[in-house]
């Protein structure tokens, strides 16, 4: 009988400690919340007559150059872009499968799956000349010059 009493007493103490710990966490989280009015006051803008309006500059999105994959060719076949720009190949050649594979492309920068339709994009960060082909139709060639 005493063993059962000890186990029940021990369980009651463990439960009490768990409840106390949970209460402490909930109380701490409630105290840590900031008043929304404080946030509004901190971020409000005061207009001063005759002063220029504040402006926010947002970076322009990276320009995207599109290459059509249709009529068994890449169009345009050769392009020049700036480093950091993106090239998007749009596949739509009446159900014919194509891909884009870089030549001498050790890092596999240009390496699309075989596609009948859809898009494949690559952002070119390093200057250089990137030649590519369709591995299924090697007469389909293209060049990207990154400055």
Secondary structure by P-SEA (a helix, b strand, c coil): caaaaaaaaaaaaaaaaaaaaaaaaaaaaaaacccaaaaaaaabbbbccccccbbbbbccccbbbbbbbcccccccccccccccbbbbbbbbcccbbbbbbbccccccccccccccbbbbbbbbccbbbbbbcccccccccbbbbcc
